[in-house]
Amino acid sequence: MTTTEKRAARSNRAAPLAERALAARLHLRPVPGLPEICLHLAHPGSRLGRMGGPPPYFAYPWAGGIALARYLLANPGLVAGRAVADIGAGSGLVSIAALQAGAAGATAHDCDTRALATVRLNARANGVTITTCLGDALSGPLPDAPVILIGDLFYDDALACGTLAFARACAGAGRLVLIGDPGRAPLPLAALRLLAEHEVPDMGDSPGKTRSAGVYTLRD
């Protein structure tokens, strides 16, 4: 049994029933381009569509999240000793990277209960603890965390508009806002300042293919 398979077995034994159902459909694998983190990922036999609900974005690593995770691991001083809020957390990749970089705590926000179940699975598999919060973080009170992490939420015009308004409100309240995105069309580049670029794979890309993804903060 490989090290990854042992981690999967330990994680799944500790998981509640709903999480075990997801774990049975997903394989624990190192993240492409970020092998120090393992996630429960979809594979050809997952058949996640049979579970119903929204598209299973949580079962795939996205380029913006990978870039943001790499940036945090390379710049741990941004989060060390500070709590972070991961908005639209999906798999929890960015939360895991923040905790590995020394964050004092991480809260993963998502509207999909399956995503949050997967976050908990992935947290255990990587030896960290993540608080999960169900609901639309963009329309509620601002998170208390001093660092706001947003990966891959600028893929739809309406969502991008709401995400930008939320990010501006967070920045106006003194939060550090970090955004990861591979330059999708709705990304409001005029409102953002590029901090770093990484060559990373994206959901749906063929094996070995990479694309440029940026890490941004808001312009002053």
C-alpha positions as CSV (number, residue, x, y, z in Angstrom):
1,M,0.0,0.0,0.0
2,T,1.4,3.4,-1.0
3,T,1.7,6.3,1.4
4,T,-1.2,8.1,-0.3
5,E,-3.4,4.9,0.0
6,K,-2.6,4.7,3.7
7,R,-3.6,8.3,4.2
8,A,-6.9,7.6,2.3
9,A,-7.6,4.6,4.5
10,R,-7.0,6.6,7.7
11,S,-9.1,9.5,6.5
12,N,-12.1,7.3,5.4
13,R,-12.2,5.3,8.6
14,A,-12.7,8.6,10.5
15,A,-15.3,10.0,8.2
16,P,-19.1,10.2,8.9
17,L,-21.4,8.3,6.5
18,A,-22.0,11.2,4.0
19,E,-18.2,11.7,3.7
20,R,-17.6,8.0,3.2
21,A,-20.2,8.0,0.4
22,L,-18.1,10.7,-1.4
23,A,-14.8,9.0,-0.6
24,A,-16.1,5.8,-2.3
25,R,-16.5,7.8,-5.5
26,L,-13.2,9.7,-5.4
27,H,-9.6,8.8,-5.4
28,L,-7.0,10.4,-3.0
29,R,-4.3,11.7,-5.3
30,P,-1.5,14.3,-5.1
31,V,-2.6,17.6,-6.7
32,P,-1.0,18.1,-10.2
33,G,1.6,20.8,-9.9
34,L,1.3,20.7,-6.0
35,P,2.4,17.2,-5.0
36,E,2.8,18.1,-1.3
37,I,-1.0,18.2,-1.0
38,C,-3.4,15.3,-1.7
39,L,-7.1,15.7,-2.5
40,H,-10.0,13.3,-3.1
41,L,-10.5,13.8,-6.9
42,A,-12.9,12.6,-9.5
43,H,-11.9,9.8,-11.9
44,P,-13.7,8.2,-14.9
45,G,-15.6,5.8,-12.7
46,S,-16.8,8.4,-10.1
47,R,-20.2,8.9,-11.7
48,L,-20.8,12.0,-9.6
49,G,-23.7,13.1,-11.8
50,R,-25.8,10.3,-10.2
51,M,-25.6,12.0,-6.9
52,G,-27.6,15.0,-8.1
53,G,-27.1,18.6,-7.0
54,P,-24.9,21.3,-8.5
55,P,-21.9,20.5,-10.7
56,P,-19.3,18.7,-8.6
57,Y,-16.7,21.5,-8.7
58,F,-15.2,20.3,-5.4
59,A,-13.9,17.1,-7.0
60,Y,-11.4,18.8,-9.3
61,P,-8.3,21.0,-8.8
62,W,-8.8,24.4,-10.5
63,A,-5.9,26.5,-11.8
64,G,-6.6,29.6,-9.7
65,G,-6.7,27.5,-6.5
66,I,-3.5,25.7,-7.4
67,A,-1.7,29.0,-8.1
68,L,-3.0,30.6,-4.9
69,A,-2.0,27.5,-2.9
70,R,1.5,27.6,-4.4
71,Y,1.7,31.4,-3.6
72,L,0.8,30.9,0.0
73,L,3.3,28.1,0.5
74,A,6.0,30.2,-1.1
75,N,5.0,33.3,1.0
76,P,4.0,31.9,4.4
77,G,4.5,35.3,6.1
78,L,1.2,36.4,4.6
79,V,-0.8,33.9,6.7
80,A,1.4,32.7,9.5
81,G,-0.4,33.1,12.8
82,R,-3.5,34.6,11.1
83,A,-6.9,33.1,10.5
84,V,-8.1,32.8,6.9
85,A,-11.5,32.5,5.2
86,D,-11.6,30.4,2.0
87,I,-14.5,31.7,-0.1
88,G,-16.1,29.2,-2.5
89,A,-13.7,26.6,-1.0
90,G,-14.5,23.7,-3.3
91,S,-12.1,20.9,-2.3
92,G,-10.4,23.0,0.4
93,L,-7.1,23.1,-1.4
94,V,-6.4,26.7,-0.6
95,S,-7.3,26.3,3.1
96,I,-5.0,23.3,3.4
97,A,-2.1,25.3,1.8
98,A,-2.8,28.2,4.2
99,L,-2.6,25.9,7.2
100,Q,0.5,24.2,5.9
101,A,2.0,27.7,5.6
102,G,1.3,28.4,9.3
103,A,-2.2,30.0,9.3
104,A,-3.7,30.0,12.8
105,G,-7.0,28.6,11.5
106,A,-9.0,28.2,8.3
107,T,-12.8,28.4,7.6
108,A,-14.0,27.0,4.3
109,H,-17.2,28.7,3.0
110,D,-19.3,27.0,0.3
111,C,-22.9,26.6,-0.8
112,D,-22.6,22.9,-1.5
113,T,-22.8,20.4,1.4
114,R,-20.9,17.9,-0.7
115,A,-18.1,20.3,-1.1
116,L,-17.8,20.9,2.6
117,A,-17.9,17.1,3.2
118,T,-15.0,16.8,0.8
119,V,-13.2,19.6,2.5
120,R,-13.4,17.6,5.8
121,L,-12.1,14.5,4.0
122,N,-9.2,16.4,2.5
123,A,-8.4,18.1,5.7
124,R,-8.0,14.8,7.5
125,A,-6.0,13.3,4.7
126,N,-3.5,16.2,5.0
127,G,-3.4,16.2,8.8
128,V,-5.0,19.6,9.3
129,T,-8.3,20.9,10.7
130,I,-10.7,23.1,8.8
131,T,-13.9,24.7,10.0
132,T,-16.7,24.5,7.4
133,C,-19.4,27.0,6.9
134,L,-22.4,26.3,4.6
135,G,-24.0,29.3,2.8
136,D,-23.3,32.2,0.4
137,A,-20.4,34.1,2.0
138,L,-20.8,36.8,-0.6
139,S,-24.2,38.0,0.7
140,G,-23.7,37.5,4.4
141,P,-21.7,39.4,7.0
142,L,-18.0,39.8,6.3
143,P,-15.9,36.9,7.7
144,D,-14.0,37.8,10.8
145,A,-10.7,36.4,9.4
146,P,-8.0,39.0,8.6
147,V,-7.1,37.1,5.4
148,I,-9.7,36.4,2.6
149,L,-8.8,33.8,0.0
150,I,-10.7,33.6,-3.3
151,G,-9.9,31.0,-5.9
152,D,-11.6,30.6,-9.2
153,L,-14.8,32.5,-8.5
154,F,-14.6,34.8,-11.5
155,Y,-15.9,32.3,-14.1
156,D,-19.4,33.8,-14.6
157,D,-20.3,37.5,-15.1
158,A,-22.9,37.7,-12.4
159,L,-20.8,35.8,-9.9
160,A,-17.8,37.9,-10.8
161,C,-19.7,41.1,-10.0
162,G,-20.8,39.9,-6.6
163,T,-17.3,38.5,-5.8
164,L,-15.7,41.8,-6.7
165,A,-18.1,43.8,-4.5
166,F,-17.5,41.3,-1.6
167,A,-13.7,41.6,-2.1
168,R,-13.9,45.4,-2.0
169,A,-15.9,45.4,1.1
170,C,-13.4,43.0,2.8
171,A,-10.5,45.2,1.7
172,G,-12.3,48.3,2.9
173,A,-12.7,46.6,6.3
174,G,-8.9,46.1,6.5
175,R,-8.8,42.5,5.3
176,L,-6.0,41.2,3.1
177,V,-7.7,39.8,-0.1
178,L,-5.9,37.3,-2.3
179,I,-7.4,36.0,-5.5
180,G,-6.3,33.2,-7.7
181,D,-7.5,32.9,-11.3
182,P,-6.2,31.8,-14.8
183,G,-7.5,34.9,-16.5
184,R,-11.0,33.9,-17.3
185,A,-13.0,36.5,-19.3
186,P,-15.0,37.9,-16.3
187,L,-11.9,38.6,-14.2
188,P,-11.9,42.4,-13.5
189,L,-8.3,43.0,-14.3
190,A,-8.7,46.8,-14.1
191,A,-9.5,46.4,-10.4
192,L,-6.7,44.0,-9.5
193,R,-3.0,44.1,-9.0
194,L,-1.0,41.1,-10.1
195,L,1.3,39.6,-7.4
196,A,2.6,36.5,-9.1
197,E,2.0,34.1,-12.0
198,H,2.4,30.3,-12.0
199,E,2.2,27.7,-14.7
200,V,-0.4,25.2,-13.5
201,P,-2.8,22.6,-14.8
202,D,-6.5,23.3,-14.9
203,M,-9.7,21.3,-14.6
204,G,-10.4,19.5,-17.8
205,D,-6.9,19.9,-19.3
206,S,-5.1,16.9,-20.8
207,P,-2.3,15.4,-18.6
208,G,0.9,17.5,-18.7
209,K,-0.8,20.6,-20.1
210,T,-0.4,23.8,-18.1
211,R,-1.5,27.4,-18.3
212,S,-0.6,30.7,-16.7
213,A,-2.7,31.5,-13.6
214,G,-2.2,34.7,-11.6
215,V,-2.5,35.6,-7.9
216,Y,-3.9,39.1,-7.4
217,T,-5.0,41.6,-4.7
218,L,-7.2,44.6,-5.1
219,R,-5.7,47.9,-6.4
220,D,-5.4,50.7,-3.8
